[in-house]
Each structure stands twice: as structure tokens, then as C-alpha cells.
Amino acid sequence: MGYLKAQWEKYKTKSVWSKAIDVFYLAFFFFFVTPQGRTFLQRGLLELGLFSSTEVNENAILSTTSLNWKLMDMDGNTILFSDLQGEVIFLNFWSTWCGPCTAEMPNIIELMERMEGRATFVFASHE
């Protein structure tokens, strides 16, 4: 216990700038090294809108060849993308190892709750 007390007394004598650098290193470690910190940082950046799409093409129409996808649901059943024709579809390609994907998921879940019954949400993943 004497060692910790000696280190604390030594730390108290450090300058304000030196303590600020220590805080910076701790923040750097948390935000860039730990997965939880990276997710927290990415969610914050997404909330700021720094990585949002700048182009919107509201007139884009999918051709019939665009609907020839075969998807598998969570129960292993095959779903044809063409079965969703005429519906509002939110399509998200994501993966569990993708930091930005997991960072945006809470916002997508909130959107799902707000759009319930008005849109079909499709999450495509190949793990």
C-alpha cells in the first residue's frame, strides 16, 4: 500500500499540462483501442451527421433484374426480394465485426419502431 501512496504523492506534484496529457492518453486508449470506445465514438460521429449521404435520388427505380435476389430469413426460409416489390424497403448490409455497423444499429432499431407497419426492414449479412 505504501507504493501506491508514494505514486499518488508523486502524481500530485505533476504540472497541469502533464496531467492533461495523461487524460488525453486515457481518452485515446478508451476511444481508439477498446471496442466499446470505438463504437461510442462512431455513434457520436454518426449523430453529428459527418458521415451521412450527401446525394439523394428520390426518383431511382429498381429494374426487374434488381429484384432477383434470394435471401434467407433467420429461420432458414428462402425469401425472394421480388416478393417485397411495391413496399418501402430499408435495406442494410452489415456485419457483427463492422464497427460502424454496430454503432448505427441503435438508431436503426429506433427507426424500425417509428416506421412499424410502414416499411419492411431487411438486414443482409454474410458471416
N, CA, C and O atoms as a GROMACS GRO file, in nm:
protein
  508
    1MET      N    1   0.082  -0.119   0.000
    1MET     CA    2   0.000   0.000   0.000
    1MET      C    3   0.086   0.125   0.000
    1MET      O    4   0.046   0.230  -0.051
    2GLY      N    5   0.206   0.114   0.058
    2GLY     CA    6   0.297   0.228   0.062
    2GLY      C    7   0.341   0.271  -0.078
    2GLY      O    8   0.365   0.389  -0.102
    3TYR      N    9   0.351   0.174  -0.169
    3TYR     CA   10   0.390   0.205  -0.306
    3TYR      C   11   0.285   0.291  -0.374
    3TYR      O   12   0.319   0.390  -0.439
    4LEU      N   13   0.159   0.254  -0.360
    4LEU     CA   14   0.051   0.331  -0.422
    4LEU      C   15   0.045   0.473  -0.365
    4LEU      O   16   0.023   0.569  -0.438
    5LYS      N   17   0.064   0.483  -0.234
    5LYS     CA   18   0.060   0.616  -0.171
    5LYS      C   19   0.175   0.702  -0.223
    5LYS      O   20   0.157   0.821  -0.248
    6ALA      N   21   0.292   0.642  -0.239
    6ALA     CA   22   0.408   0.716  -0.291
    6ALA      C   23   0.383   0.761  -0.435
    6ALA      O   24   0.419   0.872  -0.472
    7GLN      N   25   0.322   0.675  -0.516
    7GLN     CA   26   0.292   0.711  -0.655
    7GLN      C   27   0.189   0.823  -0.661
    7GLN      O   28   0.198   0.912  -0.746
    8TRP      N   29   0.090   0.819  -0.570
    8TRP     CA   30  -0.012   0.924  -0.567
    8TRP      C   31   0.050   1.058  -0.529
    8TRP      O   32   0.018   1.160  -0.589
    9GLU      N   33   0.138   1.058  -0.432
    9GLU     CA   34   0.206   1.182  -0.391
    9GLU      C   35   0.292   1.235  -0.506
    9GLU      O   36   0.298   1.356  -0.528
   10LYS      N   37   0.356   1.146  -0.577
   10LYS     CA   38   0.437   1.186  -0.692
   10LYS      C   39   0.348   1.244  -0.802
   10LYS      O   40   0.384   1.342  -0.866
   11TYR      N   41   0.231   1.182  -0.823
   11TYR     CA   42   0.139   1.230  -0.926
   11TYR      C   43   0.085   1.369  -0.892
   11TYR      O   44   0.068   1.451  -0.982
   12LYS      N   45   0.059   1.396  -0.766
   12LYS     CA   46   0.005   1.526  -0.725
   12LYS      C   47   0.103   1.640  -0.752
   12LYS      O   48   0.062   1.755  -0.764
   13THR      N   49   0.231   1.609  -0.764
   13THR     CA   50   0.331   1.714  -0.790
   13THR      C   51   0.346   1.744  -0.938
   13THR      O   52   0.417   1.838  -0.975
   14LYS      N   53   0.280   1.668  -1.024
   14LYS     CA   54   0.290   1.690  -1.169
   14LYS      C   55   0.222   1.822  -1.206
   14LYS      O   56   0.132   1.869  -1.137
   15SER      N   57   0.267   1.879  -1.317
   15SER     CA   58   0.207   2.004  -1.365
   15SER      C   59   0.069   1.977  -1.425
   15SER      O   60   0.033   1.863  -1.453
   16VAL      N   61  -0.008   2.084  -1.444
   16VAL     CA   62  -0.141   2.072  -1.503
   16VAL      C   63  -0.131   2.016  -1.644
   16VAL      O   64  -0.213   1.932  -1.683
   17TRP      N   65  -0.032   2.061  -1.720
   17TRP     CA   66  -0.016   2.012  -1.858
   17TRP      C   67   0.016   1.863  -1.860
   17TRP      O   68  -0.033   1.790  -1.946
   18SER      N   69   0.097   1.820  -1.767
   18SER     CA   70   0.132   1.678  -1.761
   18SER      C   71   0.009   1.594  -1.727
   18SER      O   72  -0.009   1.486  -1.782
   19LYS      N   73  -0.076   1.644  -1.637
   19LYS     CA   74  -0.199   1.574  -1.604
   19LYS      C   75  -0.296   1.574  -1.722
   19LYS      O   76  -0.366   1.475  -1.746
   20ALA      N   77  -0.299   1.684  -1.797
   20ALA     CA   78  -0.385   1.691  -1.915
   20ALA      C   79  -0.342   1.589  -2.020
   20ALA      O   80  -0.426   1.526  -2.084
   21ILE      N   81  -0.212   1.572  -2.036
   21ILE     CA   82  -0.160   1.473  -2.130
   21ILE      C   83  -0.199   1.332  -2.085
   21ILE      O   84  -0.232   1.247  -2.167
   22ASP      N   85  -0.194   1.308  -1.954
   22ASP     CA   86  -0.237   1.178  -1.901
   22ASP      C   87  -0.384   1.151  -1.935
   22ASP      O   88  -0.420   1.040  -1.975
   23VAL      N   89  -0.468   1.253  -1.918
   23VAL     CA   90  -0.610   1.238  -1.950
   23VAL      C   91  -0.628   1.212  -2.099
   23VAL      O   92  -0.710   1.129  -2.139
   24PHE      N   93  -0.550   1.283  -2.182
   24PHE     CA   94  -0.556   1.261  -2.327
   24PHE      C   95  -0.521   1.117  -2.362
   24PHE      O   96  -0.590   1.054  -2.443
   25TYR      N   97  -0.416   1.064  -2.303
   25TYR     CA   98  -0.376   0.926  -2.331
   25TYR      C   99  -0.484   0.826  -2.287
   25TYR      O  100  -0.510   0.728  -2.357
   26LEU      N  101  -0.546   0.851  -2.172
   26LEU     CA  102  -0.653   0.763  -2.127
   26LEU      C  103  -0.772   0.768  -2.222
   26LEU      O  104  -0.831   0.665  -2.255
   27ALA      N  105  -0.808   0.888  -2.267
   27ALA     CA  106  -0.919   0.904  -2.362
   27ALA      C  107  -0.884   0.836  -2.494
   27ALA      O  108  -0.968   0.768  -2.554
   28PHE      N  109  -0.760   0.854  -2.541
   28PHE     CA  110  -0.716   0.790  -2.665
   28PHE      C  111  -0.728   0.639  -2.652
   28PHE      O  112  -0.780   0.572  -2.742
   29PHE      N  113  -0.681   0.586  -2.541
   29PHE     CA  114  -0.689   0.442  -2.520
   29PHE      C  115  -0.834   0.395  -2.522
   29PHE      O  116  -0.867   0.296  -2.587
   30PHE      N  117  -0.921   0.466  -2.450
   30PHE     CA  118  -1.061   0.425  -2.444
   30PHE      C  119  -1.129   0.434  -2.579
   30PHE      O  120  -1.197   0.340  -2.620
   31PHE      N  121  -1.111   0.545  -2.651
   31PHE     CA  122  -1.184   0.568  -2.775
   31PHE      C  123  -1.128   0.493  -2.896
   31PHE      O  124  -1.203   0.466  -2.990
   32PHE      N  125  -1.000   0.460  -2.896
   32PHE     CA  126  -0.942   0.400  -3.016
   32PHE      C  127  -0.894   0.257  -2.997
   32PHE      O  128  -0.874   0.186  -3.096
   33VAL      N  129  -0.877   0.214  -2.876
   33VAL     CA  130  -0.823   0.080  -2.855
   33VAL      C  131  -0.933  -0.018  -2.815
   33VAL      O  132  -0.935  -0.132  -2.863
   34THR      N  133  -1.024   0.023  -2.728
   34THR     CA  134  -1.128  -0.069  -2.684
   34THR      C  135  -1.244  -0.070  -2.783
   34THR      O  136  -1.279   0.034  -2.838
   35PRO      N  137  -1.304  -0.185  -2.808
   35PRO     CA  138  -1.419  -0.192  -2.900
   35PRO      C  139  -1.535  -0.105  -2.853
   35PRO      O  140  -1.603  -0.043  -2.936
   36GLN      N  141  -1.560  -0.100  -2.723
   36GLN     CA  142  -1.669  -0.018  -2.671
   36GLN      C  143  -1.644   0.130  -2.698
   36GLN      O  144  -1.736   0.204  -2.731
   37GLY      N  145  -1.520   0.172  -2.682
   37GLY     CA  146  -1.486   0.312  -2.708
   37GLY      C  147  -1.500   0.348  -2.854
   37GLY      O  148  -1.550   0.456  -2.887
   38ARG      N  149  -1.456   0.258  -2.942
   38ARG     CA  150  -1.470   0.285  -3.086
   38ARG      C  151  -1.617   0.296  -3.125
   38ARG      O  152  -1.655   0.384  -3.202
   39THR      N  153  -1.700   0.207  -3.071
   39THR     CA  154  -1.843   0.212  -3.101
   39THR      C  155  -1.904   0.342  -3.049
   39THR      O  156  -1.982   0.406  -3.120
   40PHE      N  157  -1.868   0.382  -2.928
   40PHE     CA  158  -1.918   0.508  -2.871
   40PHE      C  159  -1.876   0.626  -2.957
   40PHE      O  160  -1.958   0.714  -2.985
   41LEU      N  161  -1.751   0.630  -3.000
   41LEU     CA  162  -1.701   0.739  -3.084
   41LEU      C  163  -1.771   0.740  -3.219
   41LEU      O  164  -1.810   0.847  -3.268
   42GLN      N  165  -1.788   0.624  -3.280
   42GLN     CA  166  -1.854   0.617  -3.411
   42GLN      C  167  -2.000   0.658  -3.402
   42GLN      O  168  -2.051   0.724  -3.492
   43ARG      N  169  -2.068   0.619  -3.294
   43ARG     CA  170  -2.208   0.662  -3.276
   43ARG      C  171  -2.215   0.814  -3.265
   43ARG      O  172  -2.305   0.876  -3.320
   44GLY      N  173  -2.120   0.872  -3.191
   44GLY     CA  174  -2.118   1.018  -3.178
   44GLY      C  175  -2.097   1.086  -3.312
   44GLY      O  176  -2.162   1.186  -3.341
   45LEU      N  177  -2.006   1.033  -3.393
   45LEU     CA  178  -1.981   1.092  -3.524
   45LEU      C  179  -2.102   1.075  -3.616
   45LEU      O  180  -2.133   1.164  -3.694
   46LEU      N  181  -2.170   0.961  -3.606
   46LEU     CA  182  -2.291   0.941  -3.686
   46LEU      C  183  -2.400   1.039  -3.644
   46LEU      O  184  -2.473   1.091  -3.729
   47GLU      N  185  -2.411   1.065  -3.514
   47GLU     CA  186  -2.512   1.160  -3.464
   47GLU      C  187  -2.485   1.301  -3.516
   47GLU      O  188  -2.578   1.377  -3.541
   48LEU      N  189  -2.358   1.335  -3.532
   48LEU     CA  190  -2.323   1.467  -3.584
   48LEU      C  191  -2.356   1.482  -3.732
   48LEU      O  192  -2.367   1.593  -3.783
   49GLY      N  193  -2.373   1.370  -3.800
   49GLY     CA  194  -2.404   1.374  -3.942
   49GLY      C  195  -2.282   1.390  -4.031
   49GLY      O  196  -2.295   1.426  -4.148
   50LEU      N  197  -2.165   1.366  -3.977
   50LEU     CA  198  -2.042   1.382  -4.055
   50LEU      C  199  -2.029   1.276  -4.164
   50LEU      O  200  -1.957   1.297  -4.262
   51PHE      N  201  -2.096   1.164  -4.149
   51PHE     CA  202  -2.082   1.055  -4.244
   51PHE      C  203  -2.212   1.021  -4.313
   51PHE      O  204  -2.230   0.908  -4.359
   52SER      N  205  -2.301   1.116  -4.322
   52SER     CA  206  -2.428   1.089  -4.388
   52SER      C  207  -2.414   1.107  -4.538
   52SER      O  208  -2.321   1.172  -4.586
   53SER      N  209  -2.507   1.050  -4.611
   53SER     CA  210  -2.506   1.059  -4.756
   53SER      C  211  -2.536   1.202  -4.800
   53SER      O  212  -2.622   1.268  -4.742
   54THR      N  213  -2.466   1.248  -4.901
   54THR     CA  214  -2.488   1.384  -4.949
   54THR      C  215  -2.576   1.385  -5.073
   54THR      O  216  -2.628   1.490  -5.111
   55GLU      N  217  -2.594   1.270  -5.135
   55GLU     CA  218  -2.676   1.264  -5.256
   55GLU      C  219  -2.798   1.176  -5.233
   55GLU      O  220  -2.788   1.066  -5.180
   56VAL      N  221  -2.911   1.228  -5.272
   56VAL     CA  222  -3.036   1.153  -5.261
   56VAL      C  223  -3.102   1.152  -5.397
   56VAL      O  224  -3.125   1.257  -5.456
   57ASN      N  225  -3.131   1.034  -5.446
   57ASN     CA  226  -3.201   1.021  -5.573
   57ASN      C  227  -3.338   0.961  -5.545
   57ASN      O  228  -3.354   0.839  -5.541
   58GLU      N  229  -3.435   1.048  -5.525
   58GLU     CA  230  -3.569   1.002  -5.490
   58GLU      C  231  -3.642   0.942  -5.610
   58GLU      O  232  -3.746   0.878  -5.593
   59ASN      N  233  -3.590   0.961  -5.730
   59ASN     CA  234  -3.654   0.909  -5.850
   59ASN      C  235  -3.597   0.775  -5.894
   59ASN      O  236  -3.637   0.722  -5.998
   60ALA      N  237  -3.504   0.720  -5.818
   60ALA     CA  238  -3.442   0.593  -5.855
   60ALA      C  239  -3.545   0.482  -5.848
   60ALA      O  240  -3.614   0.466  -5.747
   61ILE      N  241  -3.554   0.405  -5.954
   61ILE     CA  242  -3.648   0.294  -5.960
   61ILE      C  243  -3.569   0.168  -5.989
   61ILE      O  244  -3.484   0.166  -6.079
   62LEU      N  245  -3.596   0.063  -5.914
   62LEU     CA  246  -3.528  -0.063  -5.937
   62LEU      C  247  -3.588  -0.133  -6.059
   62LEU      O  248  -3.709  -0.132  -6.080
   63SER      N  249  -3.501  -0.192  -6.138
   63SER     CA  250  -3.550  -0.270  -6.252
   63SER      C  251  -3.591  -0.409  -6.203
   63SER      O  252  -3.566  -0.446  -6.088
   64THR      N  253  -3.655  -0.483  -6.290
   64THR     CA  254  -3.699  -0.617  -6.251
   64THR      C  255  -3.580  -0.709  -6.224
   64THR      O  256  -3.591  -0.802  -6.144
   65THR      N  257  -3.466  -0.684  -6.288
   65THR     CA  258  -3.348  -0.767  -6.260
   65THR      C  259  -3.291  -0.734  -6.123
   65THR      O  260  -3.222  -0.817  -6.064
   66SER      N  261  -3.320  -0.616  -6.071
   66SER     CA  262  -3.274  -0.581  -5.937
   66SER      C  263  -3.347  -0.661  -5.830
   66SER      O  264  -3.301  -0.670  -5.717
   67LEU      N  265  -3.458  -0.718  -5.866
   67LEU     CA  266  -3.541  -0.789  -5.768
   67LEU      C  267  -3.517  -0.940  -5.767
   67LEU      O  268  -3.590  -1.013  -5.701
   68ASN      N  269  -3.416  -0.987  -5.840
   68ASN     CA  270  -3.390  -1.131  -5.850
   68ASN      C  271  -3.300  -1.184  -5.738
   68ASN      O  272  -3.226  -1.279  -5.760
   69TRP      N  273  -3.305  -1.125  -5.623
   69TRP     CA  274  -3.223  -1.170  -5.511
   69TRP      C  275  -3.295  -1.279  -5.434
   69TRP      O  276  -3.418  -1.278  -5.421
   70LYS      N  277  -3.216  -1.372  -5.385
   70LYS     CA  278  -3.270  -1.472  -5.293
   70LYS      C  279  -3.205  -1.446  -5.157
   70LYS      O  280  -3.083  -1.444  -5.144
   71LEU      N  281  -3.289  -1.427  -5.059
   71LEU     CA  282  -3.242  -1.402  -4.923
   71LEU      C  283  -3.290  -1.514  -4.832
   71LEU      O  284  -3.388  -1.582  -4.862
   72MET      N  285  -3.222  -1.532  -4.721
   72MET     CA  286  -3.262  -1.633  -4.625
   72MET      C  287  -3.297  -1.563  -4.494
   72MET      O  288  -3.222  -1.479  -4.446
   73ASP      N  289  -3.412  -1.598  -4.437
   73ASP     CA  290  -3.451  -1.535  -4.311
   73ASP      C  291  -3.385  -1.608  -4.194
   73ASP      O  292  -3.311  -1.704  -4.214
   74MET      N  293  -3.413  -1.563  -4.074
   74MET     CA  294  -3.349  -1.618  -3.954
   74MET      C  295  -3.385  -1.765  -3.931
   74MET      O  296  -3.312  -1.836  -3.861
   75ASP      N  297  -3.497  -1.809  -3.988
   75ASP     CA  298  -3.539  -1.948  -3.972
   75ASP      C  299  -3.490  -2.039  -4.085
   75ASP      O  300  -3.521  -2.158  -4.086
   76GLY      N  301  -3.415  -1.983  -4.180
   76GLY     CA  302  -3.363  -2.061  -4.291
   76GLY      C  303  -3.454  -2.067  -4.411
   76GLY      O  304  -3.424  -2.138  -4.507
   77ASN      N  305  -3.564  -1.995  -4.409
   77ASN     CA  306  -3.657  -1.992  -4.522
   77ASN      C  307  -3.605  -1.896  -4.629
   77ASN      O  308  -3.551  -1.791  -4.598
   78THR      N  309  -3.623  -1.935  -4.756
   78THR     CA  310  -3.580  -1.850  -4.867
   78THR      C  311  -3.688  -1.747  -4.897
   78THR      O  312  -3.806  -1.778  -4.906
   79ILE      N  313  -3.643  -1.623  -4.912
   79ILE     CA  314  -3.732  -1.512  -4.946
   79ILE      C  315  -3.681  -1.451  -5.075
   79ILE      O  316  -3.562  -1.424  -5.089
   80LEU      N  317  -3.771  -1.429  -5.169
   80LEU     CA  318  -3.734  -1.360  -5.292
   80LEU      C  319  -3.752  -1.211  -5.270
   80LEU      O  320  -3.854  -1.166  -5.218
   81PHE      N  321  -3.652  -1.135  -5.310
   81PHE     CA  322  -3.660  -0.990  -5.295
   81PHE      C  323  -3.779  -0.936  -5.375
   81PHE      O  324  -3.838  -0.834  -5.338
   82SER      N  325  -3.813  -1.003  -5.484
   82SER     CA  326  -3.927  -0.959  -5.566
   82SER      C  327  -4.059  -0.970  -5.490
   82SER      O  328  -4.156  -0.902  -5.524
   83ASP      N  329  -4.065  -1.055  -5.386
   83ASP     CA  330  -4.186  -1.064  -5.304
   83ASP      C  331  -4.214  -0.934  -5.229
   83ASP      O  332  -4.326  -0.909  -5.186
   84LEU      N  333  -4.112  -0.852  -5.214
   84LEU     CA  334  -4.126  -0.725  -5.143
   84LEU      C  335  -4.156  -0.609  -5.236
   84LEU      O  336  -4.163  -0.494  -5.193
   85GLN      N  337  -4.174  -0.639  -5.365
   85GLN     CA  338  -4.199  -0.534  -5.464
   85GLN      C  339  -4.322  -0.453  -5.427
   85GLN      O  340  -4.426  -0.508  -5.388
   86GLY      N  341  -4.310  -0.321  -5.439
   86GLY     CA  342  -4.419  -0.230  -5.408
   86GLY      C  343  -4.418  -0.182  -5.264
   86GLY      O  344  -4.495  -0.092  -5.228
   87GLU      N  345  -4.333  -0.240  -5.180
   87GLU     CA  346  -4.323  -0.198  -5.040
   87GLU      C  347  -4.208  -0.101  -5.024
   87GLU      O  348  -4.115  -0.099  -5.105
   88VAL      N  349  -4.214  -0.021  -4.920
   88VAL     CA  350  -4.100   0.063  -4.882
   88VAL      C  351  -4.002  -0.029  -4.810
   88VAL      O  352  -4.037  -0.094  -4.712
   89ILE      N  353  -3.879  -0.034  -4.861
   89ILE     CA  354  -3.780  -0.127  -4.808
   89ILE      C  355  -3.660  -0.050  -4.754
   89ILE      O  356  -3.605   0.038  -4.822
   90PHE      N  357  -3.621  -0.083  -4.634
   90PHE     CA  358  -3.496  -0.034  -4.576
   90PHE      C  359  -3.399  -0.151  -4.582
   90PHE      O  360  -3.417  -0.250  -4.511
   91LEU      N  361  -3.297  -0.140  -4.666
   91LEU     CA  362  -3.201  -0.249  -4.686
   91LEU      C  363  -3.068  -0.208  -4.625
   91LEU      O  364  -3.012  -0.104  -4.660
   92ASN      N  365  -3.017  -0.290  -4.535
   92ASN     CA  366  -2.893  -0.260  -4.466
   92ASN      C  367  -2.799  -0.379  -4.477
   92ASN      O  368  -2.834  -0.490  -4.435
   93PHE      N  369  -2.682  -0.357  -4.534
   93PHE     CA  370  -2.577  -0.458  -4.537
   93PHE      C  371  -2.489  -0.435  -4.415
   93PHE      O  372  -2.438  -0.325  -4.395
   94TRP      N  373  -2.473  -0.537  -4.334
   94TRP     CA  374  -2.397  -0.516  -4.211
   94TRP      C  375  -2.329  -0.644  -4.167
   94TRP      O  376  -2.354  -0.752  -4.221
   95SER      N  377  -2.243  -0.630  -4.068
   95SER     CA  378  -2.173  -0.745  -4.012
   95SER      C  379  -2.144  -0.717  -3.865
   95SER      O  380  -2.131  -0.601  -3.824
   96THR      N  381  -2.134  -0.821  -3.786
   96THR     CA  382  -2.110  -0.804  -3.643
   96THR      C  383  -1.971  -0.749  -3.614
   96THR      O  384  -1.951  -0.684  -3.512
   97TRP      N  385  -1.875  -0.774  -3.703
   97TRP     CA  386  -1.738  -0.727  -3.679
   97TRP      C  387  -1.716  -0.584  -3.730
   97TRP      O  388  -1.609  -0.528  -3.709
   98CYS      N  389  -1.815  -0.526  -3.795
   98CYS     CA  390  -1.804  -0.392  -3.852
   98CYS      C  391  -1.841  -0.288  -3.747
   98CYS      O  392  -1.956  -0.280  -3.704
   99GLY      N  393  -1.743  -0.208  -3.705
   99GLY     CA  394  -1.766  -0.107  -3.602
   99GLY      C  395  -1.877  -0.008  -3.636
   99GLY      O  396  -1.968   0.011  -3.556
  100PRO      N  397  -1.871   0.056  -3.755
  100PRO     CA  398  -1.978   0.150  -3.790
  100PRO      C  399  -2.115   0.082  -3.798
  100PRO      O  400  -2.217   0.144  -3.769
  101CYS      N  401  -2.117  -0.046  -3.839
  101CYS     CA  402  -2.245  -0.118  -3.847
  101CYS      C  403  -2.308  -0.132  -3.709
  101CYS      O  404  -2.427  -0.107  -3.692
  102THR      N  405  -2.228  -0.172  -3.612
  102THR     CA  406  -2.282  -0.187  -3.477
  102THR      C  407  -2.312  -0.052  -3.414
  102THR      O  408  -2.401  -0.041  -3.330
  103ALA      N  409  -2.238   0.051  -3.453
  103ALA     CA  410  -2.262   0.185  -3.399
  103ALA      C  411  -2.395   0.241  -3.447
  103ALA      O  412  -2.463   0.311  -3.371
  104GLU      N  413  -2.434   0.212  -3.570
  104GLU     CA  414  -2.558   0.267  -3.623
  104GLU      C  415  -2.681   0.184  -3.585
  104GLU      O  416  -2.794   0.230  -3.603
  105MET      N  417  -2.660   0.064  -3.533
  105MET     CA  418  -2.772  -0.026  -3.505
  105MET      C  419  -2.875   0.032  -3.407
  105MET      O  420  -2.995   0.017  -3.432
  106PRO      N  421  -2.837   0.098  -3.297
  106PRO     CA  422  -2.940   0.155  -3.209
  106PRO      C  423  -3.029   0.257  -3.281
  106PRO      O  424  -3.149   0.264  -3.254
  107ASN      N  425  -2.972   0.335  -3.372
  107ASN     CA  426  -3.053   0.431  -3.448
  107ASN      C  427  -3.147   0.359  -3.544
  107ASN      O  428  -3.260   0.403  -3.565
  108ILE      N  429  -3.101   0.249  -3.603
  108ILE     CA  430  -3.185   0.174  -3.696
  108ILE      C  431  -3.301   0.108  -3.620
  108ILE      O  432  -3.414   0.104  -3.669
  109ILE      N  433  -3.273   0.057  -3.501
  109ILE     CA  434  -3.379  -0.003  -3.420
  109ILE      C  435  -3.484   0.102  -3.385
  109ILE      O  436  -3.604   0.074  -3.387
  110GLU      N  437  -3.439   0.222  -3.351
  110GLU     CA  438  -3.532   0.332  -3.322
  110GLU      C  439  -3.617   0.364  -3.445
  110GLU      O  440  -3.737   0.388  -3.434
  111LEU      N  441  -3.553   0.366  -3.563
  111LEU     CA  442  -3.626   0.391  -3.687
  111LEU      C  443  -3.728   0.280  -3.713
  111LEU      O  444  -3.840   0.308  -3.756
  112MET      N  445  -3.690   0.155  -3.688
  112MET     CA  446  -3.783   0.043  -3.706
  112MET      C  447  -3.908   0.061  -3.620
  112MET      O  448  -4.020   0.035  -3.664
  113GLU      N  449  -3.887   0.105  -3.497
  113GLU     CA  450  -4.001   0.124  -3.407
  113GLU      C  451  -4.091   0.237  -3.455
  113GLU      O  452  -4.213   0.228  -3.444
  114ARG      N  453  -4.031   0.344  -3.508
  114ARG     CA  454  -4.110   0.457  -3.557
  114ARG      C  455  -4.184   0.423  -3.687
  114ARG      O  456  -4.293   0.474  -3.711
  115MET      N  457  -4.124   0.338  -3.770
  115MET     CA  458  -4.180   0.307  -3.902
  115MET      C  459  -4.259   0.176  -3.903
  115MET      O  460  -4.293   0.125  -4.010
  116GLU      N  461  -4.288   0.122  -3.787
  116GLU     CA  462  -4.355  -0.008  -3.779
  116GLU      C  463  -4.483  -0.010  -3.862
  116GLU      O  464  -4.571   0.074  -3.846
  117GLY      N  465  -4.489  -0.108  -3.951
  117GLY     CA  466  -4.606  -0.124  -4.037
  117GLY      C  467  -4.601  -0.041  -4.164
  117GLY      O  468  -4.682  -0.062  -4.254
  118ARG      N  469  -4.508   0.053  -4.174
  118ARG     CA  470  -4.500   0.139  -4.293
  118ARG      C  471  -4.380   0.107  -4.380
  118ARG      O  472  -4.368   0.160  -4.491
  119ALA      N  473  -4.289   0.021  -4.333
  119ALA     CA  474  -4.170  -0.014  -4.410
  119ALA      C  475  -4.126  -0.155  -4.371
  119ALA      O  476  -4.150  -0.202  -4.260
  120THR      N  477  -4.060  -0.221  -4.466
  120THR     CA  478  -4.002  -0.353  -4.441
  120THR      C  479  -3.852  -0.335  -4.425
  120THR      O  480  -3.786  -0.275  -4.510
  121PHE      N  481  -3.799  -0.386  -4.316
  121PHE     CA  482  -3.657  -0.375  -4.288
  121PHE      C  483  -3.589  -0.507  -4.321
  121PHE      O  484  -3.627  -0.612  -4.271
  122VAL      N  485  -3.487  -0.499  -4.406
  122VAL     CA  486  -3.411  -0.616  -4.447
  122VAL      C  487  -3.265  -0.593  -4.409
  122VAL      O  488  -3.204  -0.494  -4.451
  123PHE      N  489  -3.211  -0.685  -4.330
  123PHE     CA  490  -3.071  -0.678  -4.291
  123PHE      C  491  -2.998  -0.793  -4.359
  123PHE      O  492  -3.030  -0.909  -4.336
  124ALA      N  493  -2.903  -0.760  -4.443
  124ALA     CA  494  -2.827  -0.861  -4.517
  124ALA      C  495  -2.689  -0.874  -4.455
  124ALA      O  496  -2.618  -0.775  -4.436
  125SER      N  497  -2.652  -0.997  -4.424
  125SER     CA  498  -2.522  -1.023  -4.362
  125SER      C  499  -2.470  -1.157  -4.412
  125SER      O  500  -2.548  -1.249  -4.436
  126HIS      N  501  -2.341  -1.166  -4.427
  126HIS     CA  502  -2.277  -1.292  -4.464
  126HIS      C  503  -2.164  -1.314  -4.366
  126HIS      O  504  -2.051  -1.269  -4.389
  127GLU      N  505  -2.192  -1.382  -4.258
  127GLU     CA  506  -2.094  -1.402  -4.151
  127GLU      C  507  -2.018  -1.530  -4.173
  127GLU      O  508  -1.931  -1.565  -4.093
   0.00000   0.00000   0.00000
